[in-house]
Amino acid sequence: MADVVHLSRIRVYQEQRPKRRAYIADFPTPIYFGVHAGVAAFYKMTPEEPLPSTLDYLVAAAAG
Amino acid sequence: MAGALEARGIPSYPDRLWAEAEGTVAAPEGVMKVTHIKVTYHLTIPAGKRPEAERALAVFETRCPVAQTLKGCVTLEHHAVIDEEPA
C-alpha cells in the first residue's frame, strides 16, 4: 500500500432536505450542498434555496 | 442517505443525521489521488426503526450519485453509529 500523503477530514450535517452543511478540516466556513437545475428536475424537487449539488463540486474539483 | 432514511419513515432533520468522512490521499505512481473514503454516519432514529435504518445504510449507495460516480475508482467504506430513541 502506498504511503499516505494526506488525510482529508470532512463533517457533513443534514439540514432540511436537500440541504447539507459541510466543513472541511478546521476551516470555519461551511460549504452547502443541495439541488438546482437538472438535478432538482431529476428528483422532481423545487428547492426553497437552490444550491450546488455534490456532483457540481465533483466537476468543479476536476476543473480546478 | 437522508432520502433512503426518509423513504423508510426515518426523519433526517433536525439534528438527526451527520457524517464524518476521512479520505485517504496517496501517490502510488507519483501523482496524488484519493484512494479510499471512509464515512461514519451518526443517526438518531425513532424507537423500533433500527431494522429500517440498517436497511437504508445497506442500500443507499446504489442510489447515491457520488458513490456511483466514484465506483471502481475509489474504495468507499461506510459505517454507522445509531442512537435509537427510547420507546
Backbone of each chain as nested JSON, in Angstrom:
{
  "chains": [
    {"id": "A", "residues": [
      {"number": 1, "name": "MET", "atoms": {"N": [0.844, -1.194, 0.0], "CA": [0.0, 0.0, 0.0], "C": [0.885, 1.251, 0.0]}},
      {"number": 2, "name": "ALA", "atoms": {"N": [0.556, 2.2, -0.844], "CA": [1.334, 3.434, -0.962], "C": [1.239, 4.244, 0.323]}},
      {"number": 3, "name": "ASP", "atoms": {"N": [2.271, 5.035, 0.566], "CA": [2.274, 5.892, 1.749], "C": [1.169, 6.935, 1.656]}},
      {"number": 4, "name": "VAL", "atoms": {"N": [0.596, 7.242, 2.796], "CA": [-0.452, 8.263, 2.847], "C": [0.196, 9.643, 2.782]}},
      {"number": 5, "name": "VAL", "atoms": {"N": [-0.284, 10.449, 1.858], "CA": [0.223, 11.813, 1.685], "C": [-0.599, 12.801, 2.501]}},
      {"number": 6, "name": "HIS", "atoms": {"N": [-1.902, 12.537, 2.58], "CA": [-2.824, 13.496, 3.219], "C": [-4.075, 12.743, 3.642]}},
      {"number": 7, "name": "LEU", "atoms": {"N": [-4.65, 13.187, 4.753], "CA": [-5.972, 12.683, 5.149], "C": [-6.947, 13.844, 5.055]}},
      {"number": 8, "name": "SER", "atoms": {"N": [-7.956, 13.682, 4.257], "CA": [-8.986, 14.704, 4.08], "C": [-10.099, 14.43, 5.078]}},
      {"number": 9, "name": "ARG", "atoms": {"N": [-10.307, 15.36, 5.988], "CA": [-11.304, 15.142, 7.044], "C": [-12.467, 16.114, 6.856]}},
      {"number": 10, "name": "ILE", "atoms": {"N": [-13.672, 15.549, 6.796], "CA": [-14.887, 16.303, 6.463], "C": [-15.987, 15.947, 7.452]}},
      {"number": 11, "name": "ARG", "atoms": {"N": [-16.797, 16.927, 7.796], "CA": [-18.031, 16.663, 8.55], "C": [-19.201, 17.236, 7.747]}},
      {"number": 12, "name": "VAL", "atoms": {"N": [-20.268, 16.458, 7.673], "CA": [-21.441, 16.897, 6.914], "C": [-22.674, 16.778, 7.802]}},
      {"number": 13, "name": "TYR", "atoms": {"N": [-23.444, 17.857, 7.867], "CA": [-24.649, 17.876, 8.7], "C": [-25.87, 18.013, 7.804]}},
      {"number": 14, "name": "GLN", "atoms": {"N": [-26.834, 17.129, 8.026], "CA": [-28.078, 17.206, 7.261], "C": [-28.922, 18.349, 7.783]}},
      {"number": 15, "name": "GLU", "atoms": {"N": [-29.302, 19.236, 6.871], "CA": [-30.286, 20.261, 7.207], "C": [-31.605, 19.852, 6.55]}},
      {"number": 16, "name": "GLN", "atoms": {"N": [-32.535, 20.763, 6.464], "CA": [-33.798, 20.417, 5.815], "C": [-33.499, 19.952, 4.395]}},
      {"number": 17, "name": "ARG", "atoms": {"N": [-33.924, 18.736, 4.071], "CA": [-33.624, 18.189, 2.749], "C": [-34.062, 19.131, 1.653]}},
      {"number": 18, "name": "PRO", "atoms": {"N": [-33.214, 19.278, 0.644], "CA": [-31.988, 18.527, 0.342], "C": [-30.708, 19.235, 0.795]}},
      {"number": 19, "name": "LYS", "atoms": {"N": [-30.826, 20.194, 1.674], "CA": [-29.661, 20.996, 2.041], "C": [-28.756, 20.263, 3.037]}},
      {"number": 20, "name": "ARG", "atoms": {"N": [-27.456, 20.35, 2.825], "CA": [-26.458, 19.807, 3.742], "C": [-25.356, 20.843, 3.953]}},
      {"number": 21, "name": "ARG", "atoms": {"N": [-24.784, 20.814, 5.126], "CA": [-23.74, 21.772, 5.502], "C": [-22.463, 20.981, 5.787]}},
      {"number": 22, "name": "ALA", "atoms": {"N": [-21.397, 21.338, 5.113], "CA": [-20.158, 20.553, 5.234], "C": [-19.002, 21.43, 5.677]}},
      {"number": 23, "name": "TYR", "atoms": {"N": [-18.159, 20.855, 6.502], "CA": [-16.951, 21.525, 6.977], "C": [-15.739, 20.701, 6.552]}},
      {"number": 24, "name": "ILE", "atoms": {"N": [-14.76, 21.393, 6.036], "CA": [-13.528, 20.742, 5.593], "C": [-12.436, 21.043, 6.621]}},
      {"number": 25, "name": "ALA", "atoms": {"N": [-11.891, 19.954, 7.187], "CA": [-10.829, 20.072, 8.194], "C": [-11.237, 21.106, 9.25]}},
      {"number": 26, "name": "ASP", "atoms": {"N": [-10.345, 22.053, 9.559], "CA": [-10.649, 23.056, 10.586], "C": [-11.044, 24.404, 9.989]}},
      {"number": 27, "name": "PHE", "atoms": {"N": [-11.31, 24.428, 8.698], "CA": [-11.759, 25.687, 8.106], "C": [-13.125, 26.046, 8.687]}},
      {"number": 28, "name": "PRO", "atoms": {"N": [-13.304, 27.285, 9.125], "CA": [-14.533, 27.626, 9.857], "C": [-15.758, 27.84, 8.976]}},
      {"number": 29, "name": "THR", "atoms": {"N": [-15.542, 28.163, 7.732], "CA": [-16.684, 28.498, 6.871], "C": [-17.218, 27.237, 6.196]}},
      {"number": 30, "name": "PRO", "atoms": {"N": [-18.5, 26.945, 6.374], "CA": [-19.034, 25.738, 5.746], "C": [-19.298, 25.943, 4.262]}},
      {"number": 31, "name": "ILE", "atoms": {"N": [-19.442, 24.834, 3.579], "CA": [-19.98, 24.868, 2.225], "C": [-21.318, 24.144, 2.266]}},
      {"number": 32, "name": "TYR", "atoms": {"N": [-22.18, 24.48, 1.327], "CA": [-23.534, 23.924, 1.337], "C": [-23.786, 23.142, 0.066]}},
      {"number": 33, "name": "PHE", "atoms": {"N": [-24.438, 21.995, 0.226], "CA": [-24.877, 21.181, -0.901], "C": [-26.403, 21.238, -0.968]}},
      {"number": 34, "name": "GLY", "atoms": {"N": [-26.898, 21.06, -2.141], "CA": [-28.346, 20.969, -2.313], "C": [-28.645, 20.498, -3.717]}},
      {"number": 35, "name": "VAL", "atoms": {"N": [-29.679, 21.069, -4.292], "CA": [-30.023, 20.737, -5.675], "C": [-30.392, 22.019, -6.406]}},
      {"number": 36, "name": "HIS", "atoms": {"N": [-30.263, 21.974, -7.706], "CA": [-30.721, 23.057, -8.57], "C": [-30.77, 22.497, -9.985]}},
      {"number": 37, "name": "ALA", "atoms": {"N": [-31.362, 23.25, -10.857], "CA": [-31.351, 22.947, -12.296], "C": [-31.708, 21.47, -12.577]}},
      {"number": 38, "name": "GLY", "atoms": {"N": [-30.893, 20.817, -13.368], "CA": [-31.217, 19.459, -13.805], "C": [-31.311, 18.456, -12.675]}},
      {"number": 39, "name": "VAL", "atoms": {"N": [-30.48, 18.629, -11.662], "CA": [-30.53, 17.692, -10.526], "C": [-31.864, 17.834, -9.795]}},
      {"number": 40, "name": "ALA", "atoms": {"N": [-32.318, 19.071, -9.604], "CA": [-33.626, 19.284, -8.961], "C": [-34.733, 18.679, -9.813]}},
      {"number": 41, "name": "ALA", "atoms": {"N": [-34.652, 18.887, -11.119], "CA": [-35.683, 18.335, -12.01], "C": [-35.684, 16.811, -11.959]}},
      {"number": 42, "name": "PHE", "atoms": {"N": [-34.505, 16.21, -11.911], "CA": [-34.419, 14.743, -11.861], "C": [-35.14, 14.202, -10.633]}},
      {"number": 43, "name": "TYR", "atoms": {"N": [-34.948, 14.894, -9.508], "CA": [-35.582, 14.457, -8.253], "C": [-36.995, 15.012, -8.083]}},
      {"number": 44, "name": "LYS", "atoms": {"N": [-37.45, 15.759, -9.093], "CA": [-38.785, 16.378, -9.045], "C": [-38.94, 17.233, -7.789]}},
      {"number": 45, "name": "MET", "atoms": {"N": [-37.889, 18.018, -7.524], "CA": [-37.879, 18.916, -6.368], "C": [-37.878, 20.36, -6.841]}},
      {"number": 46, "name": "THR", "atoms": {"N": [-38.493, 21.214, -6.046], "CA": [-38.364, 22.66, -6.241], "C": [-37.808, 23.209, -4.927]}},
      {"number": 47, "name": "PRO", "atoms": {"N": [-36.489, 23.317, -4.827], "CA": [-35.901, 23.713, -3.538], "C": [-36.212, 25.162, -3.198]}},
      {"number": 48, "name": "GLU", "atoms": {"N": [-36.423, 25.417, -1.915], "CA": [-36.602, 26.803, -1.468], "C": [-35.351, 27.614, -1.771]}},
      {"number": 49, "name": "GLU", "atoms": {"N": [-34.21, 26.955, -1.622], "CA": [-32.935, 27.622, -1.824], "C": [-32.097, 26.775, -2.792]}},
      {"number": 50, "name": "PRO", "atoms": {"N": [-32.064, 27.131, -4.057], "CA": [-31.221, 26.358, -4.981], "C": [-29.758, 26.435, -4.56]}},
      {"number": 51, "name": "LEU", "atoms": {"N": [-29.112, 25.282, -4.535], "CA": [-27.706, 25.203, -4.113], "C": [-26.954, 24.258, -5.041]}},
      {"number": 52, "name": "PRO", "atoms": {"N": [-25.631, 24.424, -5.11], "CA": [-24.848, 23.485, -5.91], "C": [-25.019, 22.059, -5.391]}},
      {"number": 53, "name": "SER", "atoms": {"N": [-25.035, 21.129, -6.311], "CA": [-25.142, 19.726, -5.916], "C": [-23.757, 19.153, -5.628]}},
      {"number": 54, "name": "THR", "atoms": {"N": [-23.752, 18.016, -4.992], "CA": [-22.478, 17.336, -4.744], "C": [-21.783, 17.028, -6.075]}},
      {"number": 55, "name": "LEU", "atoms": {"N": [-22.559, 16.72, -7.092], "CA": [-21.957, 16.437, -8.399], "C": [-21.31, 17.684, -8.988]}},
      {"number": 56, "name": "ASP", "atoms": {"N": [-21.908, 18.849, -8.744], "CA": [-21.273, 20.092, -9.197], "C": [-19.891, 20.245, -8.56]}},
      {"number": 57, "name": "TYR", "atoms": {"N": [-19.792, 19.909, -7.29], "CA": [-18.498, 20.027, -6.613], "C": [-17.474, 19.056, -7.197]}},
      {"number": 58, "name": "LEU", "atoms": {"N": [-17.929, 17.878, -7.575], "CA": [-17.019, 16.928, -8.224], "C": [-16.482, 17.51, -9.523]}},
      {"number": 59, "name": "VAL", "atoms": {"N": [-17.373, 18.101, -10.312], "CA": [-16.969, 18.665, -11.595], "C": [-16.046, 19.87, -11.363]}},
      {"number": 60, "name": "ALA", "atoms": {"N": [-16.379, 20.693, -10.366], "CA": [-15.521, 21.835, -10.043], "C": [-14.129, 21.372, -9.652]}},
      {"number": 61, "name": "ALA", "atoms": {"N": [-14.072, 20.298, -8.874], "CA": [-12.769, 19.774, -8.465], "C": [-11.975, 19.301, -9.672]}},
      {"number": 62, "name": "ALA", "atoms": {"N": [-12.672, 18.693, -10.62], "CA": [-11.983, 18.216, -11.82], "C": [-11.451, 19.375, -12.648]}},
      {"number": 63, "name": "ALA", "atoms": {"N": [-12.153, 20.503, -12.587], "CA": [-11.733, 21.669, -13.365], "C": [-10.643, 22.475, -12.659]}},
      {"number": 64, "name": "GLY", "atoms": {"N": [-10.47, 22.211, -11.38], "CA": [-9.549, 23.019, -10.593], "C": [-8.116, 22.602, -10.709]}}
    ]},
    {"id": "B", "residues": [
      {"number": 1, "name": "MET", "atoms": {"N": [-28.107, 9.6, 1.695], "CA": [-28.501, 8.847, 2.882], "C": [-29.841, 9.321, 3.433]}},
      {"number": 2, "name": "ALA", "atoms": {"N": [-30.046, 10.646, 3.483], "CA": [-31.282, 11.182, 4.057], "C": [-32.507, 10.678, 3.305]}},
      {"number": 3, "name": "GLY", "atoms": {"N": [-32.407, 10.616, 1.992], "CA": [-33.54, 10.142, 1.202], "C": [-33.872, 8.687, 1.517]}},
      {"number": 4, "name": "ALA", "atoms": {"N": [-32.836, 7.854, 1.65], "CA": [-33.061, 6.441, 1.956], "C": [-33.7, 6.275, 3.327]}},
      {"number": 5, "name": "LEU", "atoms": {"N": [-33.311, 7.119, 4.266], "CA": [-33.907, 7.058, 5.604], "C": [-35.359, 7.525, 5.567]}},
      {"number": 6, "name": "GLU", "atoms": {"N": [-35.58, 8.644, 4.928], "CA": [-36.939, 9.211, 4.944], "C": [-37.906, 8.333, 4.161]}},
      {"number": 7, "name": "ALA", "atoms": {"N": [-37.41, 7.636, 3.143], "CA": [-38.263, 6.695, 2.415], "C": [-38.742, 5.563, 3.319]}},
      {"number": 8, "name": "ARG", "atoms": {"N": [-38.028, 5.352, 4.419], "CA": [-38.386, 4.292, 5.361], "C": [-38.991, 4.859, 6.647]}},
      {"number": 9, "name": "GLY", "atoms": {"N": [-39.431, 6.089, 6.559], "CA": [-40.128, 6.687, 7.693], "C": [-39.216, 7.152, 8.811]}},
      {"number": 10, "name": "ILE", "atoms": {"N": [-37.956, 7.406, 8.485], "CA": [-36.989, 7.849, 9.5], "C": [-36.6, 9.284, 9.181]}},
      {"number": 11, "name": "PRO", "atoms": {"N": [-36.952, 10.233, 10.022], "CA": [-36.606, 11.627, 9.736], "C": [-35.096, 11.849, 9.814]}},
      {"number": 12, "name": "SER", "atoms": {"N": [-34.612, 12.742, 8.969], "CA": [-33.161, 13.011, 8.947], "C": [-32.827, 14.401, 9.469]}},
      {"number": 13, "name": "TYR", "atoms": {"N": [-33.831, 15.115, 9.928], "CA": [-33.66, 16.51, 10.332], "C": [-34.759, 16.844, 11.325]}},
      {"number": 14, "name": "PRO", "atoms": {"N": [-34.521, 17.717, 12.31], "CA": [-33.267, 18.406, 12.622], "C": [-32.396, 17.603, 13.583]}},
      {"number": 15, "name": "ASP", "atoms": {"N": [-31.117, 17.772, 13.474], "CA": [-30.128, 17.176, 14.387], "C": [-30.27, 15.665, 14.493]}},
      {"number": 16, "name": "ARG", "atoms": {"N": [-30.502, 15.01, 13.36], "CA": [-30.662, 13.56, 13.384], "C": [-29.65, 12.822, 12.531]}},
      {"number": 17, "name": "LEU", "atoms": {"N": [-28.966, 13.546, 11.692], "CA": [-28.031, 12.868, 10.799], "C": [-26.829, 13.76, 10.542]}},
      {"number": 18, "name": "TRP", "atoms": {"N": [-25.667, 13.233, 10.835], "CA": [-24.439, 13.889, 10.403], "C": [-23.418, 12.807, 10.083]}},
      {"number": 19, "name": "ALA", "atoms": {"N": [-22.382, 13.207, 9.395], "CA": [-21.395, 12.223, 8.961], "C": [-20.002, 12.8, 9.105]}},
      {"number": 20, "name": "GLU", "atoms": {"N": [-19.082, 11.925, 9.41], "CA": [-17.679, 12.313, 9.386], "C": [-17.0, 11.415, 8.362]}},
      {"number": 21, "name": "ALA", "atoms": {"N": [-16.195, 12.039, 7.541], "CA": [-15.534, 11.294, 6.478], "C": [-14.038, 11.518, 6.543]}},
      {"number": 22, "name": "GLU", "atoms": {"N": [-13.324, 10.48, 6.166], "CA": [-11.867, 10.581, 6.069], "C": [-11.456, 10.035, 4.709]}},
      {"number": 23, "name": "GLY", "atoms": {"N": [-10.885, 10.912, 3.914], "CA": [-10.409, 10.498, 2.604], "C": [-8.905, 10.332, 2.644]}},
      {"number": 24, "name": "THR", "atoms": {"N": [-8.448, 9.204, 2.165], "CA": [-7.01, 8.929, 2.13], "C": [-6.458, 9.335, 0.771]}},
      {"number": 25, "name": "VAL", "atoms": {"N": [-5.445, 10.19, 0.832], "CA": [-4.765, 10.612, -0.391], "C": [-3.381, 9.981, -0.392]}},
      {"number": 26, "name": "ALA", "atoms": {"N": [-3.08, 9.287, -1.463], "CA": [-1.775, 8.651, -1.618], "C": [-1.235, 8.99, -3.004]}},
      {"number": 27, "name": "ALA", "atoms": {"N": [-0.01, 8.633, -3.229], "CA": [0.601, 8.906, -4.54], "C": [1.328, 7.653, -5.011]}},
      {"number": 28, "name": "PRO", "atoms": {"N": [0.583, 6.6, -5.288], "CA": [1.234, 5.32, -5.597], "C": [2.076, 5.35, -6.867]}},
      {"number": 29, "name": "GLU", "atoms": {"N": [1.753, 6.251, -7.78], "CA": [2.528, 6.346, -9.027], "C": [3.108, 7.749, -9.199]}},
      {"number": 30, "name": "GLY", "atoms": {"N": [3.309, 8.426, -8.062], "CA": [3.922, 9.75, -8.113], "C": [2.955, 10.9, -8.307]}},
      {"number": 31, "name": "VAL", "atoms": {"N": [1.665, 10.587, -8.422], "CA": [0.646, 11.628, -8.544], "C": [-0.384, 11.384, -7.449]}},
      {"number": 32, "name": "MET", "atoms": {"N": [-0.734, 12.439, -6.728], "CA": [-1.696, 12.261, -5.635], "C": [-3.076, 11.885, -6.167]}},
      {"number": 33, "name": "LYS", "atoms": {"N": [-3.734, 11.012, -5.444], "CA": [-5.137, 10.71, -5.747], "C": [-5.822, 10.179, -4.494]}},
      {"number": 34, "name": "VAL", "atoms": {"N": [-7.123, 10.332, -4.477], "CA": [-7.917, 9.771, -3.378], "C": [-8.061, 8.28, -3.631]}},
      {"number": 35, "name": "THR", "atoms": {"N": [-7.64, 7.505, -2.67], "CA": [-7.692, 6.054, -2.844], "C": [-8.793, 5.395, -2.025]}},
      {"number": 36, "name": "HIS", "atoms": {"N": [-9.207, 6.062, -0.946], "CA": [-10.125, 5.407, -0.011], "C": [-10.915, 6.489, 0.723]}},
      {"number": 37, "name": "ILE", "atoms": {"N": [-12.204, 6.299, 0.862], "CA": [-13.019, 7.224, 1.658], "C": [-13.81, 6.395, 2.668]}},
      {"number": 38, "name": "LYS", "atoms": {"N": [-13.612, 6.735, 3.921], "CA": [-14.343, 6.063, 5.0], "C": [-15.335, 7.054, 5.592]}},
      {"number": 39, "name": "VAL", "atoms": {"N": [-16.59, 6.669, 5.615], "CA": [-17.637, 7.55, 6.133], "C": [-18.312, 6.874, 7.321]}},
      {"number": 40, "name": "THR", "atoms": {"N": [-18.427, 7.614, 8.399], "CA": [-19.201, 7.135, 9.549], "C": [-20.413, 8.036, 9.714]}},
      {"number": 41, "name": "TYR", "atoms": {"N": [-21.587, 7.456, 9.592], "CA": [-22.834, 8.195, 9.777], "C": [-23.25, 8.113, 11.236]}},
      {"number": 42, "name": "HIS", "atoms": {"N": [-23.745, 9.216, 11.727], "CA": [-24.29, 9.266, 13.085], "C": [-25.778, 9.557, 12.962]}},
      {"number": 43, "name": "LEU", "atoms": {"N": [-26.575, 8.592, 13.376], "CA": [-28.022, 8.684, 13.195], "C": [-28.725, 8.666, 14.536]}},
      {"number": 44, "name": "THR", "atoms": {"N": [-29.741, 9.486, 14.657], "CA": [-30.685, 9.362, 15.772], "C": [-32.012, 8.942, 15.16]}},
      {"number": 45, "name": "ILE", "atoms": {"N": [-32.519, 7.796, 15.606], "CA": [-33.716, 7.24, 14.962], "C": [-34.813, 6.994, 15.999]}},
      {"number": 46, "name": "PRO", "atoms": {"N": [-36.06, 6.979, 15.548], "CA": [-37.148, 6.674, 16.475], "C": [-37.06, 5.233, 16.979]}},
      {"number": 47, "name": "ALA", "atoms": {"N": [-37.643, 4.993, 18.124], "CA": [-37.663, 3.644, 18.689], "C": [-38.276, 2.666, 17.689]}},
      {"number": 48, "name": "GLY", "atoms": {"N": [-37.662, 1.513, 17.574], "CA": [-38.208, 0.454, 16.728], "C": [-37.854, 0.555, 15.254]}},
      {"number": 49, "name": "LYS", "atoms": {"N": [-37.063, 1.553, 14.908], "CA": [-36.749, 1.762, 13.489], "C": [-35.361, 1.246, 13.086]}},
      {"number": 50, "name": "ARG", "atoms": {"N": [-34.704, 0.529, 13.986], "CA": [-33.343, 0.088, 13.676], "C": [-33.282, -0.795, 12.42]}},
      {"number": 51, "name": "PRO", "atoms": {"N": [-34.187, -1.756, 12.236], "CA": [-34.092, -2.568, 11.008], "C": [-34.193, -1.729, 9.741]}},
      {"number": 52, "name": "GLU", "atoms": {"N": [-35.085, -0.738, 9.748], "CA": [-35.227, 0.13, 8.575], "C": [-33.966, 0.973, 8.362]}},
      {"number": 53, "name": "ALA", "atoms": {"N": [-33.391, 1.458, 9.456], "CA": [-32.167, 2.257, 9.342], "C": [-31.026, 1.409, 8.791]}},
      {"number": 54, "name": "GLU", "atoms": {"N": [-30.906, 0.2, 9.278], "CA": [-29.826, -0.67, 8.797], "C": [-30.032, -1.031, 7.333]}},
      {"number": 55, "name": "ARG", "atoms": {"N": [-31.284, -1.176, 6.927], "CA": [-31.577, -1.449, 5.513], "C": [-31.199, -0.244, 4.645]}},
      {"number": 56, "name": "ALA", "atoms": {"N": [-31.53, 0.948, 5.123], "CA": [-31.169, 2.162, 4.382], "C": [-29.654, 2.253, 4.217]}},
      {"number": 57, "name": "LEU", "atoms": {"N": [-28.929, 1.957, 5.284], "CA": [-27.462, 2.004, 5.212], "C": [-26.921, 0.965, 4.234]}},
      {"number": 58, "name": "ALA", "atoms": {"N": [-27.608, -0.161, 4.161], "CA": [-27.122, -1.241, 3.301], "C": [-27.335, -0.941, 1.82]}},
      {"number": 59, "name": "VAL", "atoms": {"N": [-28.352, -0.151, 1.495], "CA": [-28.708, 0.002, 0.073], "C": [-28.5, 1.402, -0.49]}},
      {"number": 60, "name": "PHE", "atoms": {"N": [-28.273, 2.407, 0.348], "CA": [-28.306, 3.771, -0.177], "C": [-27.239, 4.024, -1.24]}},
      {"number": 61, "name": "GLU", "atoms": {"N": [-26.118, 3.315, -1.148], "CA": [-25.01, 3.582, -2.076], "C": [-25.429, 3.345, -3.519]}},
      {"number": 62, "name": "THR", "atoms": {"N": [-26.336, 2.423, -3.742], "CA": [-26.763, 2.137, -5.126], "C": [-27.547, 3.297, -5.721]}},
      {"number": 63, "name": "ARG", "atoms": {"N": [-28.05, 4.198, -4.862], "CA": [-28.829, 5.345, -5.339], "C": [-28.093, 6.667, -5.122]}},
      {"number": 64, "name": "CYS", "atoms": {"N": [-26.851, 6.591, -4.686], "CA": [-26.076, 7.802, -4.393], "C": [-25.288, 8.214, -5.635]}},
      {"number": 65, "name": "PRO", "atoms": {"N": [-25.575, 9.387, -6.216], "CA": [-24.883, 9.788, -7.438], "C": [-23.366, 9.872, -7.29]}},
      {"number": 66, "name": "VAL", "atoms": {"N": [-22.887, 10.35, -6.153], "CA": [-21.435, 10.464, -5.975], "C": [-20.809, 9.077, -5.828]}},
      {"number": 67, "name": "ALA", "atoms": {"N": [-21.439, 8.219, -5.044], "CA": [-20.902, 6.861, -4.89], "C": [-20.86, 6.154, -6.236]}},
      {"number": 68, "name": "GLN", "atoms": {"N": [-21.886, 6.342, -7.037], "CA": [-21.907, 5.694, -8.341], "C": [-20.853, 6.276, -9.28]}},
      {"number": 69, "name": "THR", "atoms": {"N": [-20.565, 7.565, -9.119], "CA": [-19.526, 8.194, -9.95], "C": [-18.142, 7.668, -9.585]}},
      {"number": 70, "name": "LEU", "atoms": {"N": [-17.914, 7.48, -8.304], "CA": [-16.582, 7.072, -7.83], "C": [-16.359, 5.561, -7.856]}},
      {"number": 71, "name": "LYS", "atoms": {"N": [-17.448, 4.837, -8.039], "CA": [-17.379, 3.366, -8.001], "C": [-16.309, 2.855, -8.976]}},
      {"number": 72, "name": "GLY", "atoms": {"N": [-15.469, 1.976, -8.503], "CA": [-14.425, 1.419, -9.353], "C": [-13.135, 2.218, -9.325]}},
      {"number": 73, "name": "CYS", "atoms": {"N": [-13.205, 3.459, -8.815], "CA": [-12.006, 4.317, -8.773], "C": [-11.531, 4.54, -7.346]}},
      {"number": 74, "name": "VAL", "atoms": {"N": [-12.471, 4.673, -6.444], "CA": [-12.155, 4.959, -5.049], "C": [-12.87, 3.92, -4.189]}},
      {"number": 75, "name": "THR", "atoms": {"N": [-12.176, 3.367, -3.236], "CA": [-12.809, 2.417, -2.321], "C": [-13.623, 3.183, -1.292]}},
      {"number": 76, "name": "LEU", "atoms": {"N": [-14.903, 2.88, -1.217], "CA": [-15.793, 3.545, -0.269], "C": [-16.14, 2.583, 0.854]}},
      {"number": 77, "name": "GLU", "atoms": {"N": [-16.084, 3.093, 2.068], "CA": [-16.354, 2.276, 3.251], "C": [-17.342, 3.042, 4.122]}},
      {"number": 78, "name": "HIS", "atoms": {"N": [-18.404, 2.406, 4.522], "CA": [-19.432, 3.077, 5.317], "C": [-19.635, 2.359, 6.646]}},
      {"number": 79, "name": "HIS", "atoms": {"N": [-19.822, 3.157, 7.659], "CA": [-20.17, 2.636, 8.974], "C": [-21.26, 3.539, 9.548]}},
      {"number": 80, "name": "ALA", "atoms": {"N": [-21.912, 3.071, 10.597], "CA": [-22.934, 3.906, 11.221], "C": [-22.927, 3.722, 12.73]}},
      {"number": 81, "name": "VAL", "atoms": {"N": [-23.164, 4.823, 13.402], "CA": [-23.404, 4.813, 14.839], "C": [-24.862, 5.212, 15.0]}},
      {"number": 82, "name": "ILE", "atoms": {"N": [-25.668, 4.29, 15.484], "CA": [-27.112, 4.515, 15.537], "C": [-27.559, 4.702, 16.98]}},
      {"number": 83, "name": "ASP", "atoms": {"N": [-28.2, 5.816, 17.229], "CA": [-28.747, 6.117, 18.553], "C": [-30.265, 6.009, 18.449]}},
      {"number": 84, "name": "GLU", "atoms": {"N": [-30.813, 4.963, 19.048], "CA": [-32.255, 4.723, 18.968], "C": [-32.948, 5.38, 20.161]}},
      {"number": 85, "name": "GLU", "atoms": {"N": [-33.915, 6.212, 19.874], "CA": [-34.63, 6.906, 20.946], "C": [-35.424, 5.908, 21.782]}},
      {"number": 86, "name": "PRO", "atoms": {"N": [-35.623, 6.202, 23.041], "CA": [-36.426, 5.287, 23.869], "C": [-37.872, 5.274, 23.42]}},
      {"number": 87, "name": "ALA", "atoms": {"N": [-38.522, 4.153, 23.645], "CA": [-39.934, 3.997, 23.239], "C": [-40.823, 4.889, 24.091]}}
    ]}
  ]
}
